[in-house]
Every structure is written in structure tokens, then in C-alpha cells.
Amino acid sequence: MLRTGFAVVSAVPIGVLVYQSLTFLSSSAAWDGPAAVPQSNGVTVFDDHSPSVANLDADLLEALRRAATDAAADGVEFVVNSGWRSPEYQAQLLREAVSKYGSEHEAARWVAAPTTSAHVSGQAVDIGPTAAAAWLSAHGAEYGLCQIYSNEPWHYELRPEASEHGCPSPYADPTQDPRMQQ
Ligand SMILES: [Zn+2]
């Protein structure tokens, strides 16, 4: 089986593979579009040297670290696909989303403006891979970690009251979030 798989892969010119890998990494490693789900740049919630982790809200980070420690005991590793973002980077992501989705209206379902993004304020994190998001879906509320948007199963924010009362119902997408109406 392995040999068959290798033969298929090696039939593709190496240059194409390299190009696709680079495009994959540069264009979709750290934004809220659907393609972000399986991404991983290997940054964990314990990586103090990564600005995307170090600049997160301290309470959110503490909750993430407690959850990640318990998830690891279940054999699940958290990867930070995107955490804190600079306003400039958020603006770039929004421009790319408008280009990708064809309109500002459609882009707004996936990417917030720099002035409203919870990533820019350090209060949101996109967690992967899928197994980690699934673990959070089942256990996150115990740590106050809640999915906020139905269309973004990887995007988590801190809702401290969730540990007692459960997470609030998610918005369908960010356009339904009053915080995005500013
Ligand atoms: Zn997000």
C-alpha cells in the first residue's frame, strides 16, 4: 500500500508539490476561513515566544493551558492556528477574504475588521487540529472556553460563567455578533 501511494505522489512534479505546500502555508495558516481547519504551524498554547500566544488575554491563556494539559492526558494536542493578531495583519486577512469571497458582505461571515476582531484584542484563539476542536466542544465549557460562531468550530473565546452555566448559544456566524456591528 505504501509503495502504491508513493508511486502516485512521485508522478507529480516535485516543483508543483513544493509550490502547493508554500501556497498552503502562506495563504491559509492563520485566518478564519474554512481552509484553516486542518492547518498547523506547530505553535502550542505553552509557546511563550510566539506573539500570537504571548499577547493573548491572560485569563484566556490560563484557561487554554489548563484545558490543553487535561486534553494531553486524553492524547489530544492543541495547536494554535491563530491567536493574537496585529491590526495590520487582521486588515490583510480581511483584504484577502474580500478577494476570495468576492464581496465584503460574504467576507464578513469569516473575517472581522481590525477594529472589531477578538483576535486583535487577544480574546480569541483558533484551535486545531479537528480532534482538539472536538475535545473543546465536549469539555471546553468546564474551563470557560466556548465556541462563539456555529460556522467556526475552531474559534474559541473565554466565557468564565460557562463553567457554571454552560456556554451561550453560538451565533450563526460573525455577522450575527453585536460586537461586529460597530
Ligand atoms: Zn478565530
Backbone and ligand atoms as CSV (ligand in chain L), in Angstrom:
chain,resi,resn,atom,element,x,y,z
A,1,MET,N,N,0.830,-1.203,0.000
A,1,MET,CA,C,0.000,0.000,0.000
A,1,MET,C,C,0.865,1.252,0.000
A,2,LEU,N,N,1.883,1.244,0.827
A,2,LEU,CA,C,2.745,2.408,0.893
A,2,LEU,C,C,3.441,2.648,-0.443
A,3,ARG,N,N,3.871,1.567,-1.085
A,3,ARG,CA,C,4.591,1.729,-2.345
A,3,ARG,C,C,3.668,2.308,-3.401
A,4,THR,N,N,2.441,1.854,-3.402
A,4,THR,CA,C,1.482,2.380,-4.375
A,4,THR,C,C,1.288,3.882,-4.161
A,5,GLY,N,N,1.113,4.254,-2.897
A,5,GLY,CA,C,0.917,5.670,-2.585
A,5,GLY,C,C,2.110,6.498,-3.005
A,6,PHE,N,N,3.294,5.958,-2.781
A,6,PHE,CA,C,4.494,6.696,-3.142
A,6,PHE,C,C,4.573,6.905,-4.645
A,7,ALA,N,N,4.215,5.849,-5.397
A,7,ALA,CA,C,4.284,5.943,-6.856
A,7,ALA,C,C,3.356,7.050,-7.356
A,8,VAL,N,N,2.197,7.136,-6.770
A,8,VAL,CA,C,1.245,8.165,-7.200
A,8,VAL,C,C,1.807,9.560,-6.904
A,9,VAL,N,N,2.324,9.726,-5.700
A,9,VAL,CA,C,2.856,11.029,-5.317
A,9,VAL,C,C,4.033,11.419,-6.209
A,10,SER,N,N,4.920,10.457,-6.458
A,10,SER,CA,C,6.126,10.806,-7.195
A,10,SER,C,C,5.842,11.074,-8.669
A,11,ALA,N,N,4.646,10.719,-9.134
A,11,ALA,CA,C,4.296,11.035,-10.512
A,11,ALA,C,C,4.046,12.533,-10.679
A,12,VAL,N,N,3.776,13.232,-9.559
A,12,VAL,CA,C,3.544,14.677,-9.618
A,12,VAL,C,C,4.904,15.382,-9.565
A,13,PRO,N,N,5.129,16.304,-10.481
A,13,PRO,CA,C,6.424,17.011,-10.452
A,13,PRO,C,C,6.693,17.624,-9.085
A,14,ILE,N,N,7.912,17.466,-8.616
A,14,ILE,CA,C,8.270,17.958,-7.289
A,14,ILE,C,C,8.002,19.458,-7.170
A,15,GLY,N,N,8.274,20.182,-8.210
A,15,GLY,CA,C,8.080,21.636,-8.163
A,15,GLY,C,C,6.645,22.009,-7.840
A,16,VAL,N,N,5.716,21.247,-8.371
A,16,VAL,CA,C,4.300,21.533,-8.107
A,16,VAL,C,C,4.006,21.308,-6.629
A,17,LEU,N,N,4.539,20.209,-6.095
A,17,LEU,CA,C,4.295,19.913,-4.685
A,17,LEU,C,C,4.847,21.012,-3.788
A,18,VAL,N,N,6.054,21.435,-4.091
A,18,VAL,CA,C,6.677,22.485,-3.281
A,18,VAL,C,C,5.877,23.764,-3.382
A,19,TYR,N,N,5.482,24.111,-4.579
A,19,TYR,CA,C,4.707,25.333,-4.753
A,19,TYR,C,C,3.396,25.260,-3.968
A,20,GLN,N,N,2.727,24.111,-4.079
A,20,GLN,CA,C,1.447,23.987,-3.383
A,20,GLN,C,C,1.636,24.060,-1.870
A,21,SER,N,N,2.710,23.450,-1.393
A,21,SER,CA,C,2.962,23.484,0.041
A,21,SER,C,C,3.194,24.910,0.521
A,22,LEU,N,N,3.963,25.663,-0.247
A,22,LEU,CA,C,4.263,27.033,0.157
A,22,LEU,C,C,3.004,27.886,0.117
A,23,THR,N,N,2.207,27.706,-0.936
A,23,THR,CA,C,0.964,28.467,-1.037
A,23,THR,C,C,0.057,28.149,0.138
A,24,PHE,N,N,-0.018,26.863,0.429
A,24,PHE,CA,C,-0.820,26.349,1.542
A,24,PHE,C,C,-0.427,27.050,2.844
A,25,LEU,N,N,0.878,27.121,3.085
A,25,LEU,CA,C,1.355,27.701,4.339
A,25,LEU,C,C,1.125,29.202,4.385
A,26,SER,N,N,1.412,29.873,3.281
A,26,SER,CA,C,1.408,31.335,3.346
A,26,SER,C,C,0.003,31.907,3.303
A,27,SER,N,N,-0.929,31.216,2.656
A,27,SER,CA,C,-2.219,31.858,2.438
A,27,SER,C,C,-3.267,31.480,3.473
A,28,SER,N,N,-3.118,30.338,4.118
A,28,SER,CA,C,-4.260,29.900,4.915
A,28,SER,C,C,-3.872,29.395,6.303
A,29,ALA,N,N,-2.674,29.689,6.738
A,29,ALA,CA,C,-2.251,29.129,8.017
A,29,ALA,C,C,-2.915,29.806,9.206
A,30,ALA,N,N,-3.422,31.008,9.023
A,30,ALA,CA,C,-3.789,31.745,10.230
A,30,ALA,C,C,-4.978,32.668,10.037
A,31,TRP,N,N,-6.000,32.194,9.388
A,31,TRP,CA,C,-7.193,33.030,9.324
A,31,TRP,C,C,-8.414,32.169,9.519
A,32,ASP,N,N,-9.576,32.797,9.471
A,32,ASP,CA,C,-10.779,32.124,9.900
A,32,ASP,C,C,-11.538,31.401,8.802
A,33,GLY,N,N,-11.000,31.370,7.594
A,33,GLY,CA,C,-11.712,30.684,6.525
A,33,GLY,C,C,-11.758,29.186,6.756
A,34,PRO,N,N,-12.643,28.497,6.059
A,34,PRO,CA,C,-12.791,27.049,6.250
A,34,PRO,C,C,-11.480,26.301,6.012
A,35,ALA,N,N,-10.647,26.806,5.119
A,35,ALA,CA,C,-9.404,26.108,4.826
A,35,ALA,C,C,-8.474,26.079,6.024
A,36,ALA,N,N,-8.764,26.887,7.029
A,36,ALA,CA,C,-7.855,26.947,8.176
A,36,ALA,C,C,-7.981,25.718,9.071
A,37,VAL,N,N,-9.032,24.966,8.939
A,37,VAL,CA,C,-9.303,23.893,9.897
A,37,VAL,C,C,-8.144,22.905,10.052
A,38,PRO,N,N,-7.620,22.326,8.959
A,38,PRO,CA,C,-6.585,21.307,9.174
A,38,PRO,C,C,-5.185,21.878,9.312
A,39,GLN,N,N,-5.065,23.191,9.359
A,39,GLN,CA,C,-3.740,23.793,9.377
A,39,GLN,C,C,-3.029,23.612,10.712
A,40,SER,N,N,-1.724,23.588,10.652
A,40,SER,CA,C,-0.940,23.557,11.870
A,40,SER,C,C,0.428,24.152,11.598
A,41,ASN,N,N,0.781,25.152,12.389
A,41,ASN,CA,C,2.157,25.625,12.293
A,41,ASN,C,C,2.926,25.188,13.535
A,42,GLY,N,N,2.327,24.332,14.340
A,42,GLY,CA,C,3.033,23.723,15.445
A,42,GLY,C,C,3.131,24.560,16.704
A,43,VAL,N,N,2.498,25.743,16.731
A,43,VAL,CA,C,2.550,26.576,17.932
A,43,VAL,C,C,1.558,26.039,18.953
A,44,THR,N,N,2.023,25.855,20.179
A,44,THR,CA,C,1.122,25.374,21.224
A,44,THR,C,C,0.755,26.518,22.164
A,45,VAL,N,N,-0.208,26.265,23.042
A,45,VAL,CA,C,-0.640,27.297,23.988
A,45,VAL,C,C,0.435,27.567,25.042
A,46,PHE,N,N,1.491,26.755,25.058
A,46,PHE,CA,C,2.577,26.945,26.024
A,46,PHE,C,C,3.758,27.705,25.427
A,47,ASP,N,N,3.643,28.127,24.172
A,47,ASP,CA,C,4.751,28.756,23.468
A,47,ASP,C,C,4.815,30.253,23.778
A,48,ASP,N,N,5.525,30.593,24.838
A,48,ASP,CA,C,5.622,31.992,25.271
A,48,ASP,C,C,6.358,32.881,24.274
A,49,HIS,N,N,7.112,32.268,23.360
A,49,HIS,CA,C,7.912,33.075,22.432
A,49,HIS,C,C,7.121,33.484,21.194
A,50,SER,N,N,5.945,32.913,21.024
A,50,SER,CA,C,5.120,33.282,19.881
A,50,SER,C,C,4.235,34.467,20.265
A,51,PRO,N,N,4.333,35.587,19.531
A,51,PRO,CA,C,3.469,36.733,19.849
A,51,PRO,C,C,1.987,36.376,19.805
A,52,SER,N,N,1.622,35.439,18.929
A,52,SER,CA,C,0.207,35.084,18.807
A,52,SER,C,C,-0.303,34.415,20.080
A,53,VAL,N,N,0.611,33.851,20.870
A,53,VAL,CA,C,0.239,33.234,22.154
A,53,VAL,C,C,0.507,34.199,23.315
A,54,ALA,N,N,1.683,34.796,23.309
A,54,ALA,CA,C,2.089,35.644,24.437
A,54,ALA,C,C,1.177,36.861,24.602
A,55,ASN,N,N,0.589,37.346,23.499
A,55,ASN,CA,C,-0.248,38.542,23.569
A,55,ASN,C,C,-1.723,38.235,23.803
A,56,LEU,N,N,-2.035,36.962,24.029
A,56,LEU,CA,C,-3.424,36.632,24.354
A,56,LEU,C,C,-3.782,37.168,25.737
A,57,ASP,N,N,-5.057,37.432,25.934
A,57,ASP,CA,C,-5.576,37.796,27.247
A,57,ASP,C,C,-5.107,36.761,28.275
A,58,ALA,N,N,-4.636,37.234,29.423
A,58,ALA,CA,C,-4.016,36.342,30.406
A,58,ALA,C,C,-5.002,35.287,30.925
A,59,ASP,N,N,-6.253,35.679,31.126
A,59,ASP,CA,C,-7.227,34.718,31.628
A,59,ASP,C,C,-7.566,33.655,30.573
A,60,LEU,N,N,-7.669,34.099,29.320
A,60,LEU,CA,C,-7.915,33.143,28.229
A,60,LEU,C,C,-6.757,32.154,28.129
A,61,LEU,N,N,-5.547,32.675,28.204
A,61,LEU,CA,C,-4.372,31.813,28.081
A,61,LEU,C,C,-4.298,30.809,29.229
A,62,GLU,N,N,-4.613,31.275,30.410
A,62,GLU,CA,C,-4.575,30.372,31.575
A,62,GLU,C,C,-5.596,29.241,31.405
A,63,ALA,N,N,-6.789,29.586,30.935
A,63,ALA,CA,C,-7.821,28.560,30.714
A,63,ALA,C,C,-7.393,27.583,29.619
A,64,LEU,N,N,-6.789,28.130,28.572
A,64,LEU,CA,C,-6.333,27.268,27.471
A,64,LEU,C,C,-5.260,26.290,27.946
A,65,ARG,N,N,-4.376,26.781,28.807
A,65,ARG,CA,C,-3.294,25.913,29.275
A,65,ARG,C,C,-3.817,24.812,30.191
A,66,ARG,N,N,-4.798,25.147,31.017
A,66,ARG,CA,C,-5.400,24.101,31.845
A,66,ARG,C,C,-6.099,23.067,30.970
A,67,ALA,N,N,-6.853,23.537,29.987
A,67,ALA,CA,C,-7.572,22.614,29.099
A,67,ALA,C,C,-6.597,21.766,28.289
A,68,ALA,N,N,-5.545,22.401,27.776
A,68,ALA,CA,C,-4.587,21.667,26.947
A,68,ALA,C,C,-3.870,20.592,27.749
A,69,THR,N,N,-3.604,20.894,29.015
A,69,THR,CA,C,-2.946,19.910,29.875
A,69,THR,C,C,-3.850,18.695,30.073
A,70,ASP,N,N,-5.128,18.942,30.313
A,70,ASP,CA,C,-6.063,17.831,30.503
A,70,ASP,C,C,-6.325,17.085,29.187
A,71,ALA,N,N,-6.362,17.835,28.080
A,71,ALA,CA,C,-6.563,17.184,26.773
A,71,ALA,C,C,-5.386,16.279,26.441
A,72,ALA,N,N,-4.178,16.742,26.803
A,72,ALA,CA,C,-2.993,15.925,26.530
A,72,ALA,C,C,-3.084,14.579,27.235
A,73,ALA,N,N,-3.684,14.583,28.426
A,73,ALA,CA,C,-3.874,13.324,29.152
A,73,ALA,C,C,-4.825,12.400,28.407
A,74,ASP,N,N,-5.671,12.983,27.562
A,74,ASP,CA,C,-6.568,12.193,26.710
A,74,ASP,C,C,-5.933,11.897,25.349
A,75,GLY,N,N,-4.672,12.295,25.190
A,75,GLY,CA,C,-3.982,12.041,23.930
A,75,GLY,C,C,-4.293,13.052,22.838
A,76,VAL,N,N,-4.810,14.219,23.228
A,76,VAL,CA,C,-5.176,15.247,22.251
A,76,VAL,C,C,-4.273,16.462,22.426
A,77,GLU,N,N,-3.633,16.903,21.350
A,77,GLU,CA,C,-2.762,18.074,21.421
A,77,GLU,C,C,-3.447,19.291,20.808
A,78,PHE,N,N,-3.349,20.417,21.511
A,78,PHE,CA,C,-3.867,21.687,20.991
A,78,PHE,C,C,-2.782,22.372,20.160
A,79,VAL,N,N,-3.164,22.867,19.010
A,79,VAL,CA,C,-2.273,23.699,18.215
A,79,VAL,C,C,-2.963,25.042,17.995
A,80,VAL,N,N,-2.211,26.118,18.183
A,80,VAL,CA,C,-2.761,27.458,17.975
A,80,VAL,C,C,-2.592,27.822,16.498
A,81,ASN,N,N,-3.662,27.669,15.731
A,81,ASN,CA,C,-3.585,28.054,14.320
A,81,ASN,C,C,-3.567,29.564,14.168
A,82,SER,N,N,-4.231,30.249,15.085
A,82,SER,CA,C,-4.184,31.702,15.112
A,82,SER,C,C,-4.616,32.170,16.494
A,83,GLY,N,N,-3.869,33.098,17.059
A,83,GLY,CA,C,-4.241,33.653,18.353
A,83,GLY,C,C,-4.345,35.159,18.225
A,84,TRP,N,N,-3.498,35.881,18.979
A,84,TRP,CA,C,-3.468,37.333,18.831
A,84,TRP,C,C,-2.972,37.707,17.436
A,85,ARG,N,N,-3.600,38.745,16.872
A,85,ARG,CA,C,-3.178,39.274,15.575
A,85,ARG,C,C,-2.997,40.782,15.687
A,86,SER,N,N,-2.001,41.294,14.988
A,86,SER,CA,C,-1.848,42.747,14.915
A,86,SER,C,C,-2.979,43.319,14.064
A,87,PRO,N,N,-3.336,44.588,14.284
A,87,PRO,CA,C,-4.366,45.211,13.430
A,87,PRO,C,C,-3.983,45.173,11.953
A,88,GLU,N,N,-2.687,45.331,11.663
A,88,GLU,CA,C,-2.240,45.314,10.273
A,88,GLU,C,C,-2.478,43.948,9.643
A,89,TYR,N,N,-2.180,42.901,10.422
A,89,TYR,CA,C,-2.366,41.553,9.898
A,89,TYR,C,C,-3.848,41.251,9.697
A,90,GLN,N,N,-4.685,41.701,10.644
A,90,GLN,CA,C,-6.119,41.489,10.502
A,90,GLN,C,C,-6.646,42.190,9.237
A,91,ALA,N,N,-6.140,43.387,8.974
A,91,ALA,CA,C,-6.556,44.120,7.774
A,91,ALA,C,C,-6.153,43.355,6.518
A,92,GLN,N,N,-4.963,42.764,6.558
A,92,GLN,CA,C,-4.509,41.966,5.416
A,92,GLN,C,C,-5.431,40.756,5.213
A,93,LEU,N,N,-5.774,40.078,6.324
A,93,LEU,CA,C,-6.664,38.919,6.223
A,93,LEU,C,C,-8.016,39.311,5.637
A,94,LEU,N,N,-8.500,40.494,6.044
A,94,LEU,CA,C,-9.801,40.947,5.539
A,94,LEU,C,C,-9.719,41.224,4.038
A,95,ARG,N,N,-8.646,41.881,3.612
A,95,ARG,CA,C,-8.474,42.122,2.167
A,95,ARG,C,C,-8.437,40.804,1.404
A,96,GLU,N,N,-7.731,39.835,1.936
A,96,GLU,CA,C,-7.648,38.533,1.267
A,96,GLU,C,C,-9.016,37.849,1.226
A,97,ALA,N,N,-9.785,38.021,2.301
A,97,ALA,CA,C,-11.104,37.385,2.353
A,97,ALA,C,C,-12.054,38.031,1.354
A,98,VAL,N,N,-11.994,39.352,1.227
A,98,VAL,CA,C,-12.846,40.041,0.254
A,98,VAL,C,C,-12.504,39.551,-1.149
A,99,SER,N,N,-11.214,39.384,-1.405
A,99,SER,CA,C,-10.782,38.884,-2.700
A,99,SER,C,C,-11.266,37.457,-2.924
A,100,LYS,N,N,-11.172,36.647,-1.881
A,100,LYS,CA,C,-11.533,35.230,-2.003
A,100,LYS,C,C,-13.038,35.040,-2.158
A,101,TYR,N,N,-13.817,35.773,-1.351
A,101,TYR,CA,C,-15.264,35.550,-1.335
A,101,TYR,C,C,-16.026,36.489,-2.270
A,102,GLY,N,N,-15.353,37.494,-2.802
A,102,GLY,CA,C,-15.966,38.305,-3.829
A,102,GLY,C,C,-16.742,39.507,-3.336
A,103,SER,N,N,-16.985,39.605,-2.034
A,103,SER,CA,C,-17.693,40.775,-1.522
A,103,SER,C,C,-17.362,40.972,-0.050
A,104,GLU,N,N,-17.484,42.205,0.399
A,104,GLU,CA,C,-17.249,42.482,1.818
A,104,GLU,C,C,-18.299,41.790,2.683
A,105,HIS,N,N,-19.521,41.706,2.150
A,105,HIS,CA,C,-20.602,41.078,2.908
A,105,HIS,C,C,-20.283,39.613,3.193
A,106,GLU,N,N,-19.868,38.880,2.174
A,106,GLU,CA,C,-19.563,37.457,2.364
A,106,GLU,C,C,-18.303,37.282,3.204
A,107,ALA,N,N,-17.318,38.145,2.975
A,107,ALA,CA,C,-16.078,38.051,3.747
A,107,ALA,C,C,-16.345,38.244,5.238
A,108,ALA,N,N,-17.340,39.070,5.560
A,108,ALA,CA,C,-17.643,39.376,6.955
A,108,ALA,C,C,-18.160,38.156,7.711
A,109,ARG,N,N,-18.580,37.139,6.979
A,109,ARG,CA,C,-19.005,35.904,7.653
A,109,ARG,C,C,-17.812,35.155,8.240
A,110,TRP,N,N,-16.604,35.505,7.797
A,110,TRP,CA,C,-15.428,34.741,8.204
A,110,TRP,C,C,-14.351,35.588,8.867
A,111,VAL,N,N,-14.223,36.832,8.482
A,111,VAL,CA,C,-13.096,37.642,8.962
A,111,VAL,C,C,-13.602,39.001,9.437
A,112,ALA,N,N,-13.259,39.343,10.670
A,112,ALA,CA,C,-13.696,40.618,11.238
A,112,ALA,C,C,-12.758,41.744,10.813
A,113,ALA,N,N,-13.229,42.972,11.005
A,113,ALA,CA,C,-12.387,44.144,10.773
A,113,ALA,C,C,-11.382,44.275,11.920
A,114,PRO,N,N,-10.268,44.978,11.665
A,114,PRO,CA,C,-9.273,45.161,12.734
A,114,PRO,C,C,-9.855,45.802,13.989
A,115,THR,N,N,-10.860,46.653,13.813
A,115,THR,CA,C,-11.425,47.376,14.965
A,115,THR,C,C,-12.355,46.514,15.809
A,116,THR,N,N,-12.860,45.419,15.239
A,116,THR,CA,C,-13.817,44.598,15.974
A,116,THR,C,C,-13.311,43.189,16.285
A,117,SER,N,N,-12.220,42.772,15.667
A,117,SER,CA,C,-11.771,41.388,15.811
A,117,SER,C,C,-11.367,41.054,17.240
A,118,ALA,N,N,-11.900,39.949,17.755
A,118,ALA,CA,C,-11.491,39.469,19.075
A,118,ALA,C,C,-10.069,38.901,19.038
A,119,HIS,N,N,-9.572,38.608,17.850
A,119,HIS,CA,C,-8.168,38.190,17.759
A,119,HIS,C,C,-7.238,39.376,18.013
A,120,VAL,N,N,-7.585,40.530,17.478
A,120,VAL,CA,C,-6.740,41.719,17.655
A,120,VAL,C,C,-6.698,42.138,19.130
A,121,SER,N,N,-7.802,41.952,19.834
A,121,SER,CA,C,-7.816,42.306,21.264
A,121,SER,C,C,-7.265,41.183,22.139
A,122,GLY,N,N,-6.842,40.078,21.516
A,122,GLY,CA,C,-6.230,38.987,22.282
A,122,GLY,C,C,-7.236,38.118,23.008
A,123,GLN,N,N,-8.492,38.180,22.588
A,123,GLN,CA,C,-9.540,37.452,23.308
A,123,GLN,C,C,-10.108,36.272,22.539
A,124,ALA,N,N,-9.417,35.867,21.474
A,124,ALA,CA,C,-9.897,34.720,20.693
A,124,ALA,C,C,-8.718,33.892,20.223
A,125,VAL,N,N,-8.986,32.611,20.038
A,125,VAL,CA,C,-7.953,31.711,19.561
A,125,VAL,C,C,-8.595,30.683,18.635
A,126,ASP,N,N,-7.883,30.364,17.551
A,126,ASP,CA,C,-8.333,29.319,16.642
A,126,ASP,C,C,-7.504,28.072,16.928
A,127,ILE,N,N,-8.186,27.026,17.399
A,127,ILE,CA,C,-7.502,25.814,17.857
A,127,ILE,C,C,-7.668,24.682,16.848
A,128,GLY,N,N,-6.588,23.999,16.576
A,128,GLY,CA,C,-6.630,22.812,15.741
A,128,GLY,C,C,-5.824,21.720,16.401
A,129,PRO,N,N,-5.700,20.559,15.827
A,129,PRO,CA,C,-6.471,20.112,14.655
A,129,PRO,C,C,-7.911,19.782,15.033
A,130,THR,N,N,-8.610,19.124,14.134
A,130,THR,CA,C,-10.033,18.843,14.354
A,130,THR,C,C,-10.281,18.117,15.678
A,131,ALA,N,N,-9.372,17.201,16.025
A,131,ALA,CA,C,-9.551,16.447,17.275
A,131,ALA,C,C,-9.515,17.367,18.487
A,132,ALA,N,N,-8.698,18.417,18.433
A,132,ALA,CA,C,-8.613,19.357,19.545
A,132,ALA,C,C,-9.887,20.196,19.635
A,133,ALA,N,N,-10.393,20.640,18.487
A,133,ALA,CA,C,-11.645,21.395,18.489
A,133,ALA,C,C,-12.790,20.527,19.004
A,134,ALA,N,N,-12.755,19.254,18.642
A,134,ALA,CA,C,-13.796,18.338,19.118
A,134,ALA,C,C,-13.689,18.144,20.631
A,135,TRP,N,N,-12.463,18.063,21.128
A,135,TRP,CA,C,-12.264,17.921,22.583
A,135,TRP,C,C,-12.820,19.151,23.301
A,136,LEU,N,N,-12.545,20.329,22.750
A,136,LEU,CA,C,-13.048,21.570,23.352
A,136,LEU,C,C,-14.573,21.647,23.271
A,137,SER,N,N,-15.120,21.152,22.186
A,137,SER,CA,C,-16.570,21.168,22.047
A,137,SER,C,C,-17.222,20.360,23.173
A,138,ALA,N,N,-16.552,19.260,23.558
A,138,ALA,CA,C,-17.097,18.393,24.602
A,138,ALA,C,C,-16.774,18.899,26.009
A,139,HIS,N,N,-15.581,19.481,26.200
A,139,HIS,CA,C,-15.100,19.785,27.547
A,139,HIS,C,C,-14.812,21.270,27.806
A,140,GLY,N,N,-14.804,22.096,26.769
A,140,GLY,CA,C,-14.351,23.473,26.916
A,140,GLY,C,C,-15.109,24.278,27.950
A,141,ALA,N,N,-16.415,24.057,28.052
A,141,ALA,CA,C,-17.236,24.852,28.967
A,141,ALA,C,C,-16.730,24.754,30.401
A,142,GLU,N,N,-16.173,23.599,30.779
A,142,GLU,CA,C,-15.654,23.426,32.146
A,142,GLU,C,C,-14.540,24.428,32.447
A,143,TYR,N,N,-13.882,24.896,31.393
A,143,TYR,CA,C,-12.768,25.839,31.546
A,143,TYR,C,C,-13.191,27.267,31.168
A,144,GLY,N,N,-14.470,27.421,30.842
A,144,GLY,CA,C,-14.948,28.716,30.374
A,144,GLY,C,C,-14.611,28.972,28.921
A,145,LEU,N,N,-14.246,27.933,28.200
A,145,LEU,CA,C,-13.868,28.083,26.791
A,145,LEU,C,C,-15.048,27.704,25.909
A,146,CYS,N,N,-15.499,28.680,25.110
A,146,CYS,CA,C,-16.725,28.490,24.346
A,146,CYS,C,C,-16.526,28.759,22.866
A,147,GLN,N,N,-17.192,27.917,22.054
A,147,GLN,CA,C,-17.313,28.203,20.625
A,147,GLN,C,C,-18.310,29.342,20.483
A,148,ILE,N,N,-17.968,30.364,19.711
A,148,ILE,CA,C,-18.799,31.561,19.611
A,148,ILE,C,C,-19.636,31.578,18.335
A,149,TYR,N,N,-19.096,30.990,17.267
A,149,TYR,CA,C,-19.778,31.019,15.967
A,149,TYR,C,C,-19.996,29.599,15.448
A,150,SER,N,N,-21.228,29.318,15.010
A,150,SER,CA,C,-21.531,27.973,14.508
A,150,SER,C,C,-20.664,27.603,13.310
A,151,ASN,N,N,-20.319,28.605,12.500
A,151,ASN,CA,C,-19.554,28.284,11.287
A,151,ASN,C,C,-18.048,28.227,11.530
A,152,GLU,N,N,-17.624,28.418,12.778
A,152,GLU,CA,C,-16.189,28.367,13.081
A,152,GLU,C,C,-15.948,27.453,14.287
A,153,PRO,N,N,-15.961,26.147,14.075
A,153,PRO,CA,C,-15.805,25.211,15.209
A,153,PRO,C,C,-14.425,25.263,15.854
A,154,TRP,N,N,-13.500,26.009,15.270
A,154,TRP,CA,C,-12.140,26.121,15.798
A,154,TRP,C,C,-11.933,27.392,16.633
A,155,HIS,N,N,-12.863,28.331,16.566
A,155,HIS,CA,C,-12.690,29.661,17.186
A,155,HIS,C,C,-13.273,29.642,18.604
A,156,TYR,N,N,-12.406,29.871,19.596
A,156,TYR,CA,C,-12.818,29.823,21.000
A,156,TYR,C,C,-12.492,31.129,21.713
A,157,GLU,N,N,-13.400,31.507,22.608
A,157,GLU,CA,C,-13.198,32.675,23.462
A,157,GLU,C,C,-13.546,32.289,24.896
A,158,LEU,N,N,-13.116,33.142,25.829
A,158,LEU,CA,C,-13.374,32.866,27.243
A,158,LEU,C,C,-14.723,33.442,27.663
A,159,ARG,N,N,-15.545,32.578,28.228
A,159,ARG,CA,C,-16.812,32.987,28.844
A,159,ARG,C,C,-16.808,32.371,30.244
A,160,PRO,N,N,-16.210,33.096,31.225
A,160,PRO,CA,C,-15.974,32.486,32.544
A,160,PRO,C,C,-17.223,31.863,33.167
A,161,GLU,N,N,-18.381,32.470,32.917
A,161,GLU,CA,C,-19.612,31.952,33.523
A,161,GLU,C,C,-19.993,30.572,32.967
A,162,ALA,N,N,-19.369,30.178,31.878
A,162,ALA,CA,C,-19.725,28.897,31.249
A,162,ALA,C,C,-19.401,27.708,32.142
A,163,SER,N,N,-18.412,27.871,33.019
A,163,SER,CA,C,-18.040,26.743,33.878
A,163,SER,C,C,-19.185,26.367,34.821
A,164,GLU,N,N,-20.074,27.329,35.090
A,164,GLU,CA,C,-21.234,27.024,35.919
A,164,GLU,C,C,-22.506,26.839,35.104
A,165,HIS,N,N,-22.676,27.665,34.073
A,165,HIS,CA,C,-23.963,27.708,33.378
A,165,HIS,C,C,-23.918,27.142,31.969
A,166,GLY,N,N,-22.740,26.691,31.529
A,166,GLY,CA,C,-22.616,26.228,30.158
A,166,GLY,C,C,-22.391,27.389,29.208
A,167,CYS,N,N,-21.978,27.077,28.010
A,167,CYS,CA,C,-21.694,28.120,27.025
A,167,CYS,C,C,-22.981,28.696,26.455
A,168,PRO,N,N,-22.961,29.983,26.101
A,168,PRO,CA,C,-24.128,30.559,25.417
A,168,PRO,C,C,-24.288,29.928,24.035
A,169,SER,N,N,-25.493,30.018,23.492
A,169,SER,CA,C,-25.714,29.503,22.140
A,169,SER,C,C,-24.842,30.274,21.163
A,170,PRO,N,N,-24.172,29.579,20.252
A,170,PRO,CA,C,-23.315,30.290,19.298
A,170,PRO,C,C,-24.137,31.092,18.290
A,171,TYR,N,N,-23.532,32.190,17.814
A,171,TYR,CA,C,-24.102,32.917,16.686
A,171,TYR,C,C,-23.895,32.081,15.428
A,172,ALA,N,N,-24.791,32.254,14.452
A,172,ALA,CA,C,-24.653,31.513,13.189
A,172,ALA,C,C,-23.298,31.804,12.539
A,173,ASP,N,N,-22.938,33.072,12.536
A,173,ASP,CA,C,-21.637,33.490,12.013
A,173,ASP,C,C,-21.357,34.895,12.560
A,174,PRO,N,N,-20.145,35.433,12.327
A,174,PRO,CA,C,-19.793,36.717,12.960
A,174,PRO,C,C,-20.719,37.878,12.600
A,175,THR,N,N,-21.417,37.801,11.460
A,175,THR,CA,C,-22.299,38.923,11.115
A,175,THR,C,C,-23.466,39.035,12.096
A,176,GLN,N,N,-23.755,37.946,12.848
A,176,GLN,CA,C,-24.845,37.970,13.828
A,176,GLN,C,C,-24.384,38.457,15.203
A,177,ASP,N,N,-23.084,38.691,15.340
A,177,ASP,CA,C,-22.496,39.074,16.623
A,177,ASP,C,C,-22.586,40.588,16.807
A,178,PRO,N,N,-23.299,41.052,17.844
A,178,PRO,CA,C,-23.455,42.508,18.037
A,178,PRO,C,C,-22.120,43.251,18.110
A,179,ARG,N,N,-21.065,42.560,18.565
A,179,ARG,CA,C,-19.764,43.213,18.655
A,179,ARG,C,C,-19.236,43.599,17.285
A,180,MET,N,N,-19.717,42.944,16.243
A,180,MET,CA,C,-19.214,43.209,14.883
A,180,MET,C,C,-19.982,44.337,14.199
A,181,GLN,N,N,-20.952,44.925,14.920
A,181,GLN,CA,C,-21.813,45.939,14.296
A,181,GLN,C,C,-21.287,47.346,14.472
A,182,GLN,N,N,-20.118,47.506,15.076
A,182,GLN,CA,C,-19.616,48.852,15.367
A,182,GLN,C,C,-19.274,49.610,14.095
L,1,ZN,ZN,ZN,-10.936,32.962,15.133
